[in-house]
Amino acid sequence: MPDKDISTLVKRYKQALESGKNAYFDADEFSDLADYFDQQDDLDTARKVIDAGLAIHPNNTPLIVKKAKLAVYDGEYELALSLLDGSTEYDFDLYLLRIECYLQLEQYADAFRYSEELLEKEDTEILDNVFAELGFLHVEADCFKEAVLYFNESLKYDPENIEVLSDLAYAHEMLSDFESAIQTTNKILDIEPYTYEAWINLGKLYSLTEEYEKAIDAFDFALTIKDSDTNVLKLKAHCLSLSGRVEEAIEIFKELLRNDEKDTSIYFLLSECYESLEMYDEALHCLAQYEKAEGESVELLTKQAYVYLEKGDYKKAMSIAEKGIRESPYSLDLNMIAGEIEFDQQNYKEAEIYFLSVYNQNQDNFQLLDRLAMVYIKEEDYQQAAYYTEKLLELDADNLAIKQRLALLYFELGDEMEFNIILDQFTDKELMTLFELMYTPQSPENFDRKMLISYLNKAREARTLFKNLKH
């Protein structure tokens, strides 16, 4: 409907409201009014219009769909389904709404059934759109595997649909399939070489795969399109620092500060660069500048304490860490720093207290579990050390260093059964590395698995290894 007719319609509706009358509109007019107020972000009025329309036209599908859409917007999926159940005629949007509701309610069997019905009912000429819409709905429901399947089907009909390719790349990324995400993003750039967001996403993806030079190149391409994007410059500088080109990163951050002194977040980024170069005084100066602009915070105290720890100034590091812990007693980072300070000074009982204080809230934190295991090794409480090392192995079952540590702990404890259980988890090659911790065989190629295990079960020398374990 032309804008001038909408204006007239809106005027009639508002006049009716002011007069207290229930003006009559046909179903299409109610629908147009609802769309108008929806576009104005006046959802309350849109709801009133829809309810008024349904009171006069109770079986009108477009109005039912609009009411259901608002229910979905509010997260009221059960209500939306109850509204849609009353409609028997076929409508594409109605089907999509049903599928969305079932997905959000995790009723996947019903979502799949309606998806299949939709694909059967729709004309094959628009199946690319149908598959795409189903893919979008599955992305919104975090069903990324299914979304990938639907997007790939859509691309069979229209392989250059950039919107579908973008969402496919995102779905691959959410599945941690970064290589597929990179391939898909490159397809977008083959179609539209100057797609700014695609270059940025490509840079981010390469950074996730630790291909920092490729990430830098991608960000450079983005910057040729829009050279003043501060966020892209920060991303590029971050990748420069991770690739070892820290001095170049510092220059970018300094230039960003010259252009915008109010962007205090750059001081944090600069401090990390200086810290990586072991330029601790410069790092602390940047943090002081941040504090001057933004004031003290737990995050700032954490960074300052860590730099002082790296610098070897335990007294200052502990003073700051304790101050932060008083403000945030269960801060993982601050308690880890305080524990590390005590550990480095061989105050193992004090280190244990700090580490245990945050254990209940962080039982899956690999670094925390590792430090607890090492504390108990230093205290020669090998049973507790084995307990936390077992938890480490649950998090990373293929970690050779952890498997070796656990085997040595059970050997030290004289627990033959647990020792042999952990040996079963070693490959033949890994078993030899464990053997070589205790022996220097002249002809290792002559040792088979059975012989290695036999020797390991006799190697009492392993008991002395813990005194030399590095932390």
C-alpha positions as CSV (number, residue, x, y, z in Angstrom):
1,M,0.0,0.0,0.0
2,P,1.4,3.4,-0.9
3,D,2.7,5.6,1.9
4,K,-0.1,8.2,1.5
5,D,-2.7,5.5,2.0
6,I,-0.9,4.3,5.1
7,S,-0.9,7.9,6.4
8,T,-4.6,8.1,5.8
9,L,-5.2,4.7,7.4
10,V,-3.1,5.7,10.5
11,K,-4.9,8.9,10.8
12,R,-8.3,7.1,10.7
13,Y,-7.1,4.7,13.3
14,K,-5.8,7.4,15.7
15,Q,-9.0,9.4,15.2
16,A,-11.0,6.4,16.2
17,L,-8.9,5.9,19.3
18,E,-9.3,9.5,20.3
19,S,-13.1,9.3,19.9
20,G,-13.3,6.1,21.9
21,K,-14.9,4.3,19.0
22,N,-14.0,0.9,17.5
23,A,-13.5,1.8,13.9
24,Y,-14.0,-1.0,11.4
25,F,-11.1,-2.0,9.1
26,D,-10.8,-4.9,6.8
27,A,-8.2,-7.6,7.6
28,D,-5.6,-6.2,5.1
29,E,-5.9,-2.8,6.7
30,F,-5.4,-4.2,10.2
31,S,-2.4,-6.0,8.8
32,D,-1.0,-2.8,7.2
33,L,-1.5,-0.9,10.5
34,A,0.3,-3.6,12.5
35,D,3.2,-3.5,10.0
36,Y,3.4,0.3,10.3
37,F,3.5,0.4,14.1
38,D,6.0,-2.5,14.1
39,Q,8.3,-0.5,11.8
40,Q,8.0,2.4,14.2
41,D,9.1,0.1,17.1
42,D,5.7,0.7,18.8
43,L,5.1,-2.9,19.6
44,D,2.4,-2.2,22.2
45,T,0.2,-0.4,19.6
46,A,1.0,-3.2,17.0
47,R,-0.3,-5.8,19.5
48,K,-3.5,-3.8,20.1
49,V,-4.1,-3.4,16.4
50,I,-3.6,-7.2,15.9
51,D,-5.9,-8.1,18.7
52,A,-8.5,-5.7,17.4
53,G,-8.2,-7.2,13.9
54,L,-8.5,-10.7,15.2
55,A,-11.6,-9.8,17.2
56,I,-13.3,-8.9,13.9
57,H,-11.4,-11.4,11.6
58,P,-10.6,-14.3,13.9
59,N,-9.4,-16.7,11.2
60,N,-7.2,-14.3,9.2
61,T,-3.9,-16.1,8.7
62,P,-1.7,-12.9,8.3
63,L,-2.9,-11.5,11.5
64,I,-2.5,-14.8,13.3
65,V,1.1,-15.0,12.0
66,K,1.8,-11.5,13.2
67,K,0.5,-12.2,16.6
68,A,2.6,-15.4,16.8
69,K,5.7,-13.5,15.6
70,L,5.3,-11.0,18.5
71,A,4.9,-14.0,20.9
72,V,8.1,-15.5,19.5
73,Y,9.8,-12.1,19.8
74,D,8.9,-12.1,23.5
75,G,10.2,-15.7,23.9
76,E,6.7,-17.1,24.4
77,Y,7.0,-20.1,22.1
78,E,4.3,-22.2,23.7
79,L,1.8,-19.3,23.2
80,A,2.9,-18.9,19.6
81,L,2.3,-22.5,18.9
82,S,-1.1,-22.4,20.5
83,L,-2.0,-19.5,18.2
84,L,-0.7,-21.3,15.1
85,D,-2.4,-24.6,15.9
86,G,-5.8,-23.0,15.1
87,S,-4.8,-22.3,11.5
88,T,-5.3,-25.1,9.0
89,E,-4.5,-23.4,5.7
90,Y,-0.9,-23.6,4.3
91,D,1.2,-20.5,4.8
92,F,5.0,-20.3,4.4
93,D,5.6,-17.9,7.2
94,L,3.4,-19.9,9.5
95,Y,5.5,-23.0,8.9
96,L,8.7,-21.1,9.6
97,L,7.3,-19.8,12.8
98,R,6.2,-23.3,13.9
99,I,9.7,-24.7,13.1
100,E,11.4,-21.8,15.0
101,C,9.2,-22.4,18.1
102,Y,9.9,-26.2,18.1
103,L,13.7,-25.5,17.7
104,Q,13.7,-23.0,20.6
105,L,11.8,-25.4,22.8
106,E,14.3,-28.1,21.8
107,Q,11.5,-30.3,20.4
108,Y,13.7,-31.3,17.5
109,A,11.5,-34.2,16.1
110,D,8.6,-31.8,15.6
111,A,10.9,-29.2,14.0
112,F,12.2,-31.8,11.6
113,R,8.8,-33.0,10.7
114,Y,7.5,-29.6,9.8
115,S,10.8,-28.9,7.9
116,E,10.2,-31.9,5.8
117,E,6.6,-31.0,5.2
118,L,7.6,-27.5,4.1
119,L,10.1,-28.8,1.6
120,E,7.5,-31.1,0.2
121,K,4.9,-28.3,-0.2
122,E,7.1,-25.6,-1.6
123,D,7.7,-25.1,-5.4
124,T,11.1,-26.5,-6.4
125,E,11.9,-23.1,-8.0
126,I,12.3,-21.4,-4.6
127,L,13.8,-24.3,-2.7
128,D,17.1,-22.3,-2.4
129,N,15.2,-19.8,-0.3
130,V,13.4,-22.5,1.7
131,F,16.7,-24.3,2.6
132,A,18.3,-20.9,3.4
133,E,15.4,-19.9,5.8
134,L,15.7,-23.3,7.5
135,G,19.4,-22.8,7.9
136,F,18.9,-19.4,9.4
137,L,16.4,-20.8,12.0
138,H,18.8,-23.5,13.0
139,V,21.6,-21.0,13.4
140,E,19.4,-19.0,15.8
141,A,18.7,-22.2,17.8
142,D,22.4,-23.0,17.9
143,C,21.8,-26.2,15.8
144,F,24.9,-25.5,13.7
145,K,25.4,-29.0,12.2
146,E,21.9,-29.0,10.8
147,A,22.3,-25.4,9.6
148,V,25.4,-26.4,7.6
149,L,23.4,-29.1,5.9
150,Y,20.5,-26.7,4.9
151,F,22.9,-24.0,3.8
152,N,24.8,-26.4,1.6
153,E,21.5,-27.5,0.0
154,S,20.5,-23.9,-0.7
155,L,23.9,-23.3,-2.3
156,K,23.3,-26.1,-4.8
157,Y,20.6,-23.9,-6.3
158,D,22.3,-20.5,-5.9
159,P,26.1,-21.0,-5.2
160,E,26.8,-17.3,-5.1
161,N,24.3,-16.3,-2.5
162,I,26.5,-14.2,-0.2
163,E,24.1,-14.0,2.7
164,V,23.9,-17.8,2.8
165,L,27.7,-18.2,2.4
166,S,28.2,-15.7,5.3
167,D,25.9,-17.7,7.6
168,L,27.5,-21.0,6.5
169,A,30.9,-19.6,7.4
170,Y,29.5,-18.6,10.8
171,A,28.0,-22.0,11.4
172,H,31.3,-23.7,10.6
173,E,33.1,-21.3,13.0
174,M,30.7,-22.2,15.8
175,L,31.5,-25.8,15.2
176,S,35.2,-24.9,15.5
177,D,35.6,-26.1,11.9
178,F,37.8,-23.1,11.1
179,E,39.2,-24.5,7.9
180,S,35.7,-24.8,6.3
181,A,34.9,-21.4,7.6
182,I,38.0,-20.0,5.9
183,Q,37.1,-21.8,2.6
184,T,33.6,-20.4,2.7
185,T,34.7,-16.9,3.4
186,N,37.2,-17.0,0.6
187,K,34.3,-18.0,-1.7
188,I,32.5,-14.8,-0.7
189,L,35.6,-12.8,-1.6
190,D,35.9,-14.6,-5.0
191,I,32.4,-13.4,-5.7
192,E,32.7,-9.9,-4.2
193,P,36.4,-9.0,-3.6
194,Y,35.6,-5.8,-1.8
195,T,33.3,-7.3,0.8
196,Y,34.7,-5.5,3.9
197,E,33.1,-7.7,6.6
198,A,34.4,-10.8,4.8
199,W,38.0,-9.6,5.0
200,I,37.6,-8.9,8.7
201,N,36.0,-12.3,9.4
202,L,38.8,-13.9,7.3
203,G,41.4,-12.2,9.5
204,K,39.7,-13.3,12.7
205,L,39.4,-16.9,11.4
206,Y,43.1,-17.0,10.5
207,S,43.9,-15.7,14.0
208,L,41.9,-18.5,15.5
209,T,44.0,-21.0,13.6
210,E,47.2,-19.1,14.7
211,E,48.0,-18.2,11.0
212,Y,48.9,-14.7,12.1
213,E,50.6,-13.6,8.9
214,K,47.6,-14.5,6.8
215,A,45.4,-12.7,9.4
216,I,47.5,-9.6,9.1
217,D,47.2,-9.7,5.3
218,A,43.4,-10.1,5.5
219,F,43.2,-7.1,7.9
220,D,45.4,-5.1,5.5
221,F,43.0,-5.8,2.7
222,A,40.1,-4.6,4.9
223,L,42.1,-1.5,5.7
224,T,42.5,-0.7,2.0
225,I,38.7,-0.5,1.8
226,K,38.3,1.4,5.1
227,D,41.6,2.7,6.5
228,S,40.4,4.4,9.6
229,D,38.6,1.5,11.3
230,T,40.1,1.5,14.8
231,N,38.9,-2.0,15.7
232,V,40.6,-3.5,12.6
233,L,43.8,-1.7,13.4
234,K,43.6,-3.2,16.9
235,L,43.1,-6.7,15.5
236,K,46.0,-6.3,13.2
237,A,48.2,-5.0,15.9
238,H,47.2,-7.9,18.2
239,C,48.1,-10.4,15.5
240,L,51.4,-8.6,14.9
241,S,52.3,-9.0,18.6
242,L,51.3,-12.7,18.5
243,S,53.4,-13.3,15.4
244,G,56.5,-11.8,17.1
245,R,56.3,-8.4,15.4
246,V,55.7,-6.7,18.7
247,E,57.5,-3.4,17.8
248,E,55.2,-3.0,14.8
249,A,52.2,-3.6,17.0
250,I,53.5,-1.0,19.5
251,E,53.7,1.6,16.7
252,I,50.1,1.0,15.7
253,F,48.9,1.3,19.2
254,K,50.8,4.5,19.7
255,E,49.4,6.0,16.6
256,L,45.9,5.0,17.7
257,L,46.5,6.8,21.0
258,R,47.7,9.9,19.2
259,N,44.5,9.9,17.1
260,D,42.2,9.3,20.1
261,E,43.7,9.9,23.6
262,K,40.3,8.9,25.1
263,D,40.6,5.3,24.0
264,T,42.1,4.1,27.2
265,S,41.7,0.4,26.3
266,I,44.9,0.9,24.2
267,Y,47.0,1.3,27.3
268,F,46.1,-2.3,28.3
269,L,47.1,-3.6,24.8
270,L,50.3,-1.6,24.9
271,S,51.2,-2.9,28.3
272,E,50.8,-6.5,27.1
273,C,53.2,-5.7,24.2
274,Y,55.8,-4.3,26.5
275,E,55.4,-7.2,28.9
276,S,56.1,-9.7,26.1
277,L,59.3,-7.8,25.4
278,E,60.1,-7.9,29.2
279,M,60.0,-4.1,29.2
280,Y,58.2,-4.2,32.6
281,D,58.7,-0.6,33.5
282,E,57.1,0.5,30.3
283,A,54.2,-1.9,30.8
284,L,53.6,-0.5,34.3
285,H,53.7,3.0,32.9
286,C,50.9,2.2,30.5
287,L,48.9,0.7,33.3
288,A,49.5,3.8,35.4
289,Q,48.2,5.9,32.5
290,Y,45.1,3.8,32.3
291,E,44.5,4.1,36.1
292,K,44.9,7.9,35.8
293,A,42.2,8.0,33.2
294,E,39.8,5.3,34.5
295,G,40.6,4.8,38.1
296,E,41.4,1.6,40.0
297,S,39.7,-1.7,39.2
298,V,40.1,-5.4,39.9
299,E,41.1,-6.0,36.3
300,L,43.8,-3.3,36.6
301,L,45.1,-4.6,39.9
302,T,45.3,-8.1,38.3
303,K,47.4,-6.8,35.4
304,Q,49.7,-4.8,37.6
305,A,50.2,-7.7,40.0
306,Y,51.1,-10.0,37.1
307,V,53.6,-7.6,35.7
308,Y,55.3,-7.2,39.0
309,L,55.4,-11.0,39.3
310,E,57.0,-11.3,35.9
311,K,59.5,-8.6,37.0
312,G,60.4,-10.7,40.0
313,D,59.2,-8.0,42.5
314,Y,57.3,-10.4,44.8
315,K,56.7,-8.0,47.5
316,K,55.0,-5.4,45.3
317,A,53.1,-8.1,43.4
318,M,51.7,-9.6,46.6
319,S,50.8,-6.2,48.0
320,I,48.7,-5.5,44.9
321,A,47.3,-9.0,44.7
322,E,46.1,-8.9,48.3
323,K,44.5,-5.6,47.7
324,G,42.6,-7.0,44.8
325,I,41.6,-10.1,46.7
326,R,40.1,-7.9,49.5
327,E,37.9,-6.4,46.8
328,S,37.2,-9.6,44.9
329,P,37.9,-12.6,47.2
330,Y,37.1,-15.2,44.6
331,S,39.0,-13.7,41.7
332,L,40.7,-16.7,39.9
333,D,43.4,-14.5,38.4
334,L,44.3,-12.7,41.6
335,N,44.4,-15.9,43.7
336,M,46.5,-17.6,41.0
337,I,49.0,-14.8,41.1
338,A,49.2,-14.8,44.9
339,G,49.6,-18.6,44.9
340,E,52.3,-18.4,42.2
341,I,54.2,-15.8,44.3
342,E,54.1,-18.1,47.3
343,F,55.0,-21.1,45.2
344,D,58.0,-19.4,43.7
345,Q,59.2,-18.6,47.2
346,Q,58.7,-22.2,48.2
347,N,55.9,-21.3,50.6
348,Y,53.9,-24.3,49.4
349,K,51.3,-24.4,52.2
350,E,50.4,-20.7,51.6
351,A,50.3,-21.4,47.8
352,E,47.9,-24.3,48.5
353,I,45.5,-22.0,50.4
354,Y,45.3,-19.5,47.6
355,F,44.7,-22.2,45.0
356,L,42.1,-24.0,47.0
357,S,40.2,-20.8,47.7
358,V,39.1,-20.7,44.1
359,Y,38.9,-24.4,43.3
360,N,35.2,-24.9,43.9
361,Q,34.2,-22.3,41.3
362,N,36.9,-23.4,38.8
363,Q,37.2,-27.2,38.9
364,D,37.7,-27.4,35.2
365,N,40.5,-24.8,35.0
366,F,43.5,-26.6,33.6
367,Q,46.1,-24.2,35.0
368,L,44.6,-24.3,38.5
369,L,44.5,-28.1,38.6
370,D,48.1,-28.2,37.4
371,R,49.3,-25.8,40.1
372,L,47.5,-27.8,42.8
373,A,49.1,-31.0,41.6
374,M,52.5,-29.4,41.7
375,V,52.0,-28.0,45.2
376,Y,51.2,-31.4,46.5
377,I,54.2,-32.9,44.7
378,K,56.4,-30.3,46.4
379,E,54.7,-31.2,49.7
380,E,55.3,-34.9,48.9
381,D,51.5,-35.6,49.2
382,Y,51.5,-37.8,46.2
383,Q,48.0,-39.1,46.7
384,Q,46.5,-35.6,46.4
385,A,48.8,-34.8,43.5
386,A,47.5,-37.9,41.7
387,Y,43.9,-36.8,42.4
388,Y,44.4,-33.5,40.6
389,T,46.5,-35.0,37.9
390,E,43.7,-37.4,37.1
391,K,41.4,-34.4,36.7
392,L,43.9,-32.9,34.3
393,L,43.9,-36.0,32.3
394,E,40.1,-35.9,32.1
395,L,40.4,-32.5,30.5
396,D,43.3,-33.5,28.1
397,A,43.4,-37.2,27.6
398,D,46.3,-37.1,25.1
399,N,48.6,-34.9,27.1
400,L,51.9,-36.9,27.3
401,A,53.4,-34.8,30.1
402,I,50.3,-35.3,32.3
403,K,50.2,-39.1,31.6
404,Q,53.9,-39.3,32.5
405,R,53.4,-37.4,35.7
406,L,50.4,-39.6,36.7
407,A,52.4,-42.8,36.0
408,L,55.3,-41.6,38.1
409,L,52.9,-40.6,41.0
410,Y,51.3,-44.0,41.1
411,F,54.7,-45.6,40.9
412,E,55.9,-43.5,43.8
413,L,52.8,-44.5,45.7
414,G,53.4,-48.1,45.0
415,D,50.0,-48.4,43.5
416,E,50.6,-51.2,40.9
417,M,47.1,-51.4,39.7
418,E,46.7,-47.7,38.9
419,F,50.2,-47.6,37.5
420,N,49.4,-50.3,35.0
421,I,46.0,-48.8,34.2
422,I,47.7,-45.5,33.2
423,L,50.4,-47.4,31.2
424,D,47.6,-48.9,29.1
425,Q,46.9,-45.4,27.9
426,F,50.4,-44.9,26.5
427,T,51.2,-45.5,22.9
428,D,54.3,-47.6,22.3
429,K,56.3,-44.5,21.4
430,E,55.0,-42.7,24.5
431,L,55.9,-45.7,26.6
432,M,59.5,-45.4,25.5
433,T,59.6,-41.8,26.5
434,L,58.5,-42.7,30.0
435,F,61.1,-45.5,30.1
436,E,63.8,-43.1,29.0
437,L,63.0,-40.9,32.0
438,M,64.5,-43.7,34.2
439,Y,66.9,-45.6,31.9
440,T,69.3,-44.8,29.1
441,P,68.9,-47.9,26.9
442,Q,71.7,-48.8,24.5
443,S,69.5,-50.4,21.9
444,P,65.9,-49.1,22.4
445,E,64.8,-50.7,19.2
446,N,65.1,-54.1,20.9
447,F,62.5,-53.3,23.6
448,D,59.0,-54.3,22.8
449,R,56.0,-53.1,24.8
450,K,56.0,-56.1,27.2
451,M,59.6,-55.6,28.0
452,L,59.2,-51.9,28.6
453,I,56.3,-52.5,31.1
454,S,58.4,-55.1,32.8
455,Y,61.3,-52.8,33.3
456,L,59.1,-49.9,34.4
457,N,57.5,-52.1,37.1
458,K,61.0,-52.7,38.4
459,A,62.3,-49.2,38.2
460,R,62.3,-48.0,41.8
461,E,64.6,-45.1,40.8
462,A,61.5,-43.2,39.7
463,R,60.9,-42.3,43.3
464,T,63.6,-39.6,43.2
465,L,62.3,-37.9,40.1
466,F,59.8,-35.6,41.8
467,K,62.5,-33.7,43.6
468,N,63.7,-32.5,40.2
469,L,60.3,-31.8,38.5
470,K,60.1,-28.3,37.1
471,H,57.1,-26.2,37.9
